[in-house]
Structure formats: structure tokens, C-alpha cells
């Protein structure tokens, strides 16, 4: 079976120019003694917005790997695919994030629920899971309620998984199941039921992305109770270990954190948990690379700074359409967005300070950052004007991409 390494890191590259800079961060981490596998991810929605094809992700990754003489594994992720979107990814992906969040809460038949409850008497009553001090209690009513909420989603995951396996062959791809893009977090009890149901579907699941407590907004830090997240994350790790043993799921099954990028405050919590438990981790940073492109263009001056201003001005005009697909993962206050008159005099340094995710900087503005995080299709509409600038200023942009990924993400997660 194609096996995902203990530590893997999903990186987005909206326009396919930053794979070499991203890979430099992985090489630097390897030189520090920590092996983390790169996974280049891009969703169907992102391809649609930009007009790119999944093959472009693999081509850019292959070129970067070849140029850098990278000898460790690497993967390309068909991110957030469903049955109606998976086909275009089959020829170029070996990692599939099966997104069934939309099926959560869809009614499961009474027969389906009855069969699940009958097959899993071990889930009733007090459950003692190694590593969780207090026992988990599931009454018949609560177990039926959880099954009713999630069985349709797990069955959908099974249909998608089997379709991919039929096309590519069992064991020739890495499967992740994603349930994070939904309103309510899954409790450890719910996660246990979900894992039992996924095992029933015979999914060789190597990583699962639950919805955690708190806000995971695009491009900004975690918003929520850190102590609560710490307990939930550790309990989830224990539930995964229990499910691997009890239900025969792959031994390398690990949590996936779809971070929305830059969740600095939870990195020490995650690091401590994986150190103490020996667990693995998959984390996705997604669109943070696109923001580093804007920062680099701003710092390049003249035409680059002007283009950042133009993209922001259009984003203000089209804010409703841009933010609607991401409504559950952004919090933008219009009163905090500077007007065009305000930004007309900004130089590249001011734009960079506003966008670069250093929350302590007096000029940092999380609302501008979130808006531009979801405005990447505006750059795509600039066509070669945008991509030519990426090429012309590849050094300064690449340094920003590398520095952000290694210093702000990898070091606190894997080196402390």
C-alpha cells in the first residue's frame, strides 16, 4: 500500500510558481533532522476559479523535486473532491481528500441505523479509551443520534473511495476523509462512531480531518479556547489509536488539521501532543503562499505594488461574491477595511506590513489579509500580467514563501 509518512505537510500553490521555494523549506527542515513529506494540494474550486488543470500541480511539483534532487516521498492531493469532481484528478493525484461535509446531517435510513447499532454493541455504555482519563459514555439514544447524523456521510465516503480504488487500484493512493467544512465540531465520541462506520465501509483511511472546536478562518490565527482545543486534540489522538486497534484501520492513521493557514497559537499544543504520544500529523496551509506572492510583489515596487493596489480595489467592489463561498471560514468587518483613498498613498512596505502575518506589527490588518486570501481569482483574471510579474520577481517572492513556510509554520510545529 502507498503509505503516507508520519509527518506530512500540505502546501497550496495557486498559480504553480512556488514549488521550488516551498520545497526549500522542507529541505531546511530535513537538514535539522526532521523528515516531513510535502503534499501539494489544490481543490476543484481553486482550479475552476483560476482556470488551471490538476495536471499542472503535478507538473510543477515534479519539476521542483527534480531540480532540488529531493529523494524522499512527495504527493499531489486532489483536495476536497466529491464523486462529481474526482475524475479530472485521477491521472495526476495519488492523495485524495474525500470531502463529505455536505452529507453530514442527511437522514440515514432506519434500516441503516439499526444495522450499524447491531454490528457495534461495543459502543454502548461506558467506554474506556487509553489516554483519556474519564470514560466516554454513549447511551442507546445518543449513539442512535450520532449514527443518524453521520452514517450518510460515511457511506458517501465509501462510494467515493471505492470509485477511486476501482479506477486506480486498491493501495495505489492515499485516502483522507474530510469533515471539517461544517458548522459544528465533532466530539471525540462522534469521531469514534465515525471511524467505526468508515471501517465498515472498508476505507483504508490514512488520515482524517475532523472539525475542531474554535474558528479556523482563512489566513489568520486560531480563534477559540486553547485549553479546550488542547484536550479535544489529545482525546482525538487517543480515539484514533483506539480505532486502529479495534477496527483494523491502517496503523499510520493520523489527524489532519485543515488550518486555513497560520494557526500559530495551536502549533505548540499540537507539537507537545505529537511529541508525547508519538502520533503523526498531516497539516494543510493552503492559500498562505498566494499571500506571500502579493507581499513579494508589493516589496518589488512600481508595477508590483500597483497590481496589489488594483487587486485590493477590485476585491472591495466584489467583496460579496468573493467571500460568499468562504462565509464559514472568514470574519471580515467592513469597518476595518481601509478605503481606496486610504491606501492610494501606500508604498510597497506598507502593503507588505499590512498583509504579512505578524500580528504584533502595528500595521498588520487581519481583515485585509482575509479579503485578499479569498481574492486569488482576481489575479488569475490579470492573466500573464500577473504571472509575468511572478517570474520577474521570483527571487523576492520565493524568499517570502520560503521564510513564511519554514519560520512561521515548520519551526514551531516540528522544532519548537
C-alpha positions as CSV (number, residue, x, y, z in Angstrom):
1,X,0.0,0.0,0.0
2,X,1.2,3.5,-0.8
3,X,1.9,4.7,2.7
4,X,1.8,8.3,4.0
5,X,4.8,9.3,6.2
6,X,4.4,10.1,9.9
7,X,4.6,13.8,9.2
8,X,3.2,15.4,6.1
9,X,2.5,19.0,5.2
10,X,0.0,20.2,2.6
11,X,1.0,23.3,0.7
12,X,-1.1,25.2,-1.8
13,X,0.4,26.9,-4.9
14,X,-2.5,28.6,-6.6
15,X,-0.5,29.7,-9.7
16,X,2.1,26.9,-9.8
17,X,5.2,29.0,-9.5
18,X,6.3,28.5,-5.9
19,X,7.0,24.7,-5.6
20,X,10.8,25.3,-5.6
21,X,10.6,27.8,-2.7
22,X,8.2,25.6,-0.8
23,X,10.5,22.6,-1.2
24,X,13.4,24.6,0.1
25,X,11.6,24.8,3.4
26,X,11.2,21.0,3.5
27,X,14.9,20.6,2.7
28,X,15.9,23.0,5.5
29,X,13.7,21.1,8.0
30,X,15.3,17.8,6.8
31,X,18.7,19.4,7.4
32,X,17.6,20.0,11.0
33,X,16.8,16.3,11.4
34,X,13.1,16.2,10.8
35,X,11.5,14.4,7.9
36,X,8.3,15.9,6.7
37,X,6.8,14.9,3.3
38,X,5.4,17.6,1.0
39,X,1.9,17.3,-0.3
40,X,0.9,19.8,-3.0
41,X,-2.9,20.3,-2.8
42,X,-5.4,22.2,-4.9
43,X,-9.1,21.9,-4.9
44,X,-11.5,21.7,-7.8
45,X,-12.9,25.0,-6.7
46,X,-9.5,26.6,-6.9
47,X,-8.8,25.1,-10.4
48,X,-12.2,26.4,-11.5
49,X,-11.5,29.9,-10.2
50,X,-8.1,30.1,-11.8
51,X,-8.7,28.1,-15.0
52,X,-6.0,25.6,-14.3
53,X,-5.9,21.8,-14.6
54,X,-4.9,19.2,-12.0
55,X,-2.0,18.0,-14.2
56,X,-0.4,21.4,-13.6
57,X,0.0,20.7,-9.9
58,X,1.9,17.5,-10.5
59,X,4.0,19.0,-13.3
60,X,5.1,21.9,-11.1
61,X,5.9,19.5,-8.2
62,X,7.8,17.1,-10.4
63,X,10.0,19.9,-11.8
64,X,10.8,21.3,-8.3
65,X,11.6,17.8,-7.0
66,X,13.9,17.1,-10.0
67,X,15.7,20.4,-9.7
68,X,16.2,20.0,-5.9
69,X,17.2,16.3,-6.1
70,X,14.5,15.6,-3.5
71,X,14.8,11.9,-2.8
72,X,12.0,11.5,-0.1
73,X,8.4,10.8,-0.9
74,X,6.0,13.6,-2.1
75,X,2.4,13.6,-3.2
76,X,-0.2,15.6,-5.0
77,X,-3.6,16.0,-3.3
78,X,-7.0,16.1,-5.1
79,X,-8.2,18.4,-2.4
80,X,-11.9,18.4,-1.2
81,X,-13.1,16.2,-4.0
82,X,-16.5,14.6,-4.4
83,X,-17.9,12.0,-6.7
84,X,-18.9,14.6,-9.3
85,X,-15.4,16.2,-9.3
86,X,-12.9,13.3,-8.8
87,X,-12.5,12.1,-12.4
88,X,-10.3,15.1,-13.5
89,X,-7.8,14.3,-10.7
90,X,-7.4,10.6,-11.3
91,X,-4.5,10.8,-13.7
92,X,-2.4,13.2,-11.7
93,X,-3.1,12.6,-8.0
94,X,-2.0,10.0,-5.5
95,X,-3.6,11.6,-2.5
96,X,-7.4,12.1,-2.3
97,X,-9.1,14.3,0.3
98,X,-12.6,12.9,0.2
99,X,-14.9,15.7,1.4
100,X,-18.3,14.5,2.7
101,X,-19.1,17.5,4.9
102,X,-22.2,18.3,2.8
103,X,-23.6,14.9,3.7
104,X,-23.4,15.4,7.4
105,X,-26.9,15.5,8.8
106,X,-28.5,14.0,5.8
107,X,-31.0,11.4,7.0
108,X,-29.9,7.8,7.2
109,X,-32.5,5.1,6.8
110,X,-33.8,3.4,9.9
111,X,-32.5,0.1,8.5
112,X,-29.0,1.5,8.1
113,X,-29.0,2.8,11.6
114,X,-30.4,-0.4,13.0
115,X,-27.7,-2.4,11.2
116,X,-24.9,-0.2,12.5
117,X,-26.1,-0.4,16.1
118,X,-26.5,-4.1,15.9
119,X,-22.9,-4.5,14.5
120,X,-21.3,-2.3,17.2
121,X,-22.5,-3.3,20.6
122,X,-19.1,-2.3,21.9
123,X,-20.1,1.4,21.5
124,X,-22.9,1.2,24.1
125,X,-22.3,2.3,27.7
126,X,-19.0,3.3,29.3
127,X,-16.0,3.2,27.0
128,X,-12.5,3.3,28.5
129,X,-10.0,4.6,25.9
130,X,-6.4,4.5,26.8
131,X,-5.1,8.1,27.4
132,X,-8.5,9.7,28.1
133,X,-8.8,9.9,32.0
134,X,-12.6,9.9,32.1
135,X,-14.7,7.2,30.4
136,X,-16.8,8.0,27.4
137,X,-20.5,7.2,27.9
138,X,-22.8,6.6,25.0
139,X,-26.4,5.7,25.7
140,X,-28.6,4.0,23.1
141,X,-30.3,7.2,22.3
142,X,-27.1,9.3,21.9
143,X,-25.5,6.6,19.8
144,X,-28.5,6.4,17.5
145,X,-28.4,10.2,17.2
146,X,-24.8,10.2,16.2
147,X,-25.3,7.4,13.7
148,X,-28.2,9.2,12.2
149,X,-26.1,12.4,11.8
150,X,-23.0,10.8,10.2
151,X,-23.9,7.5,8.5
152,X,-24.9,9.1,5.3
153,X,-21.6,10.9,5.2
154,X,-19.6,7.8,5.9
155,X,-21.5,5.9,3.2
156,X,-20.8,8.6,0.7
157,X,-17.1,8.4,1.6
158,X,-17.2,4.7,0.9
159,X,-18.8,5.3,-2.5
160,X,-16.1,7.8,-3.5
161,X,-13.3,5.6,-2.1
162,X,-14.4,2.5,-3.9
163,X,-14.7,4.5,-7.2
164,X,-11.1,5.7,-6.8
165,X,-10.0,2.2,-5.9
166,X,-11.8,0.8,-9.0
167,X,-10.0,3.4,-11.2
168,X,-6.5,3.3,-9.7
169,X,-6.3,0.0,-7.8
170,X,-6.6,-0.6,-4.1
171,X,-3.4,0.5,-2.3
172,X,-2.2,2.8,-5.1
173,X,-3.4,6.0,-3.5
174,X,-3.7,7.7,-0.1
175,X,-7.2,8.4,1.3
176,X,-8.2,11.2,3.6
177,X,-11.7,11.8,4.7
178,X,-12.6,15.4,5.4
179,X,-15.5,16.5,7.6
180,X,-14.1,19.9,8.7
181,X,-16.1,22.3,6.5
182,X,-19.2,22.1,8.6
183,X,-20.8,24.2,11.3
184,X,-20.4,22.1,14.4
185,X,-17.2,20.4,15.7
186,X,-17.1,16.6,16.1
187,X,-16.7,15.4,19.7
188,X,-14.3,12.5,20.4
189,X,-17.4,10.3,20.9
190,X,-18.7,11.3,17.5
191,X,-15.2,10.7,16.0
192,X,-15.2,7.2,17.4
193,X,-18.5,6.4,15.8
194,X,-17.4,7.9,12.5
195,X,-14.2,5.8,12.5
196,X,-16.2,2.6,13.2
197,X,-18.5,3.5,10.3
198,X,-15.6,4.2,8.0
199,X,-14.1,0.9,8.9
200,X,-17.4,-0.7,8.0
201,X,-17.1,0.9,4.6
202,X,-13.6,-0.8,4.3
203,X,-11.9,2.5,3.6
204,X,-8.1,2.2,4.0
205,X,-8.1,5.6,5.8
206,X,-4.7,7.1,6.4
207,X,-5.8,10.5,7.7
208,X,-9.0,12.2,8.8
209,X,-9.8,15.9,9.0
210,X,-12.5,16.5,11.7
211,X,-14.0,19.8,12.5
212,X,-12.2,21.1,15.7
213,X,-13.6,23.4,18.2
214,X,-13.0,27.1,17.6
215,X,-12.6,29.2,14.4
216,X,-10.2,28.2,11.6
217,X,-10.5,31.3,9.5
218,X,-8.6,31.7,6.3
219,X,-5.2,33.3,6.7
220,X,-5.4,34.3,10.3
221,X,-4.7,32.8,13.7
222,X,-7.0,30.4,15.6
223,X,-9.9,31.9,17.5
224,X,-11.1,29.9,20.4
225,X,-10.4,28.3,23.8
226,X,-6.8,27.0,23.6
227,X,-7.3,24.7,26.7
228,X,-10.4,23.2,25.1
229,X,-8.7,22.7,21.8
230,X,-5.7,21.0,23.6
231,X,-8.0,18.5,25.4
232,X,-10.0,17.8,22.2
233,X,-6.9,17.3,20.1
234,X,-5.3,14.9,22.6
235,X,-8.6,13.0,23.1
236,X,-8.9,12.7,19.3
237,X,-5.4,11.2,19.1
238,X,-6.4,8.6,21.7
239,X,-9.6,7.8,19.8
240,X,-7.7,7.3,16.6
241,X,-5.2,4.9,18.3
242,X,-8.2,3.0,19.8
243,X,-9.9,2.7,16.4
244,X,-6.8,1.5,14.7
245,X,-6.6,-1.4,17.2
246,X,-10.3,-2.1,17.5
247,X,-11.4,-1.8,13.9
248,X,-8.3,-2.7,11.9
249,X,-7.8,0.7,10.3
250,X,-4.3,1.4,8.9
251,X,-1.7,1.7,11.6
252,X,-0.5,5.1,10.3
253,X,-3.9,6.7,10.6
254,X,-3.4,10.3,11.8
255,X,-5.2,13.5,12.3
256,X,-5.3,16.1,9.6
257,X,-5.6,19.8,10.5
258,X,-7.0,21.9,7.8
259,X,-5.7,25.0,9.3
260,X,-6.9,27.7,6.8
261,X,-3.2,28.8,7.3
262,X,-1.3,30.4,10.1
263,X,-2.8,28.9,13.2
264,X,0.2,29.9,15.3
265,X,-1.3,29.7,18.7
266,X,-2.2,26.0,18.4
267,X,1.1,24.9,17.0
268,X,2.8,24.5,20.4
269,X,-0.2,22.4,21.5
270,X,0.0,20.2,18.5
271,X,3.8,19.8,18.8
272,X,3.6,18.8,22.5
273,X,0.8,16.3,21.8
274,X,2.7,14.5,19.0
275,X,5.9,14.5,21.0
276,X,4.2,12.9,24.0
277,X,2.1,10.4,22.1
278,X,4.3,9.6,19.1
279,X,1.4,10.3,16.8
280,X,1.7,11.5,13.3
281,X,0.3,14.7,11.7
282,X,-0.9,16.0,8.4
283,X,-1.5,19.7,8.2
284,X,-2.6,21.9,5.3
285,X,-1.7,25.6,5.0
286,X,-3.4,26.2,1.6
287,X,-3.6,29.9,0.4
288,X,-0.9,31.4,2.6
289,X,1.5,31.0,-0.4
290,X,-0.7,33.3,-2.6
291,X,-0.5,35.9,0.1
292,X,3.3,35.7,0.1
293,X,3.2,36.3,-3.6
294,X,1.3,39.5,-3.0
295,X,3.7,40.6,-0.3
296,X,6.7,39.9,-2.6
297,X,5.1,41.9,-5.4
298,X,4.4,44.8,-3.1
299,X,8.0,44.8,-2.0
300,X,9.2,44.7,-5.6
301,X,7.9,48.2,-6.1
302,X,6.4,50.0,-9.0
303,X,4.3,47.7,-11.1
304,X,4.1,45.0,-8.5
305,X,2.9,47.5,-5.8
306,X,0.4,48.9,-8.3
307,X,-1.0,45.5,-9.1
308,X,-1.6,44.8,-5.4
309,X,-3.5,48.0,-5.1
310,X,-5.6,47.2,-8.1
311,X,-6.5,43.7,-6.8
312,X,-7.5,45.2,-3.5
313,X,-9.6,47.8,-5.1
314,X,-11.5,45.2,-7.2
315,X,-11.8,43.0,-4.1
316,X,-13.5,45.8,-2.2
317,X,-16.0,46.2,-5.1
318,X,-16.7,42.5,-5.4
319,X,-16.4,41.6,-1.7
320,X,-19.8,39.9,-1.6
321,X,-19.1,37.5,-4.5
322,X,-15.6,36.8,-3.3
323,X,-16.5,36.0,0.3
324,X,-19.7,34.1,-0.2
325,X,-18.0,30.7,-0.9
326,X,-15.9,31.1,2.2
327,X,-18.5,32.5,4.5
328,X,-18.0,29.8,7.2
329,X,-14.2,30.4,7.4
330,X,-13.8,34.2,7.3
331,X,-14.7,37.0,9.7
332,X,-14.3,40.4,7.9
333,X,-15.6,43.6,9.3
334,X,-16.2,46.2,6.6
335,X,-15.4,49.0,9.1
336,X,-11.8,47.6,9.4
337,X,-11.1,47.6,5.7
338,X,-9.3,50.8,4.6
339,X,-10.9,52.8,1.8
340,X,-9.3,53.3,-1.6
341,X,-8.4,56.9,-0.6
342,X,-6.6,55.5,2.5
343,X,-4.5,53.0,0.5
344,X,-3.8,55.2,-2.5
345,X,-0.6,56.6,-1.0
346,X,0.6,53.3,0.4
347,X,4.1,52.1,-0.7
348,X,5.2,48.5,-1.0
349,X,6.5,48.4,2.5
350,X,3.1,49.5,3.9
351,X,1.3,46.9,1.9
352,X,3.7,44.2,3.0
353,X,3.3,45.1,6.7
354,X,-0.4,45.1,6.3
355,X,-0.5,41.6,4.8
356,X,2.4,39.8,6.4
357,X,1.1,37.7,9.2
358,X,2.9,39.2,12.1
359,X,0.0,40.1,14.4
360,X,2.2,42.2,16.7
361,X,3.1,44.6,13.9
362,X,1.1,47.9,14.3
363,X,0.3,48.0,10.6
364,X,-1.0,44.4,10.3
365,X,-4.6,44.1,9.3
366,X,-6.3,40.7,9.6
367,X,-9.4,41.9,7.7
368,X,-7.4,43.0,4.6
369,X,-5.4,39.7,4.8
370,X,-8.6,37.6,4.9
371,X,-10.2,39.5,2.0
372,X,-7.1,39.1,-0.2
373,X,-6.8,35.5,0.9
374,X,-10.0,34.7,-1.0
375,X,-9.4,37.1,-3.9
376,X,-6.9,35.0,-5.8
377,X,-9.2,34.6,-8.8
378,X,-8.8,38.4,-9.4
379,X,-5.1,37.8,-10.0
380,X,-6.0,35.0,-12.4
381,X,-8.1,37.4,-14.4
382,X,-5.0,39.6,-14.8
383,X,-3.6,36.7,-16.9
384,X,0.1,37.0,-18.0
385,X,0.4,40.4,-16.4
386,X,0.3,38.7,-13.0
387,X,2.3,35.5,-13.9
388,X,5.0,37.5,-15.7
389,X,5.5,39.6,-12.6
390,X,5.8,36.4,-10.6
391,X,8.6,35.4,-12.9
392,X,10.3,38.8,-13.0
393,X,10.4,39.0,-9.2
394,X,10.8,35.3,-8.4
395,X,13.7,35.8,-6.0
396,X,12.0,38.2,-3.6
397,X,8.7,36.3,-3.8
398,X,10.4,32.9,-3.3
399,X,12.2,34.2,-0.3
400,X,8.9,35.3,1.3
401,X,7.3,32.0,0.5
402,X,10.3,30.0,2.0
403,X,10.6,32.2,5.1
404,X,6.9,32.1,5.9
405,X,6.6,28.3,5.5
406,X,9.8,27.4,7.4
407,X,10.0,30.1,10.1
408,X,6.3,30.7,10.9
409,X,5.0,27.2,10.3
410,X,7.5,24.4,10.3
411,X,9.8,25.5,13.1
412,X,7.2,25.9,15.8
413,X,5.4,22.7,14.7
414,X,8.4,20.4,14.4
415,X,11.4,22.1,16.0
416,X,9.9,24.2,18.8
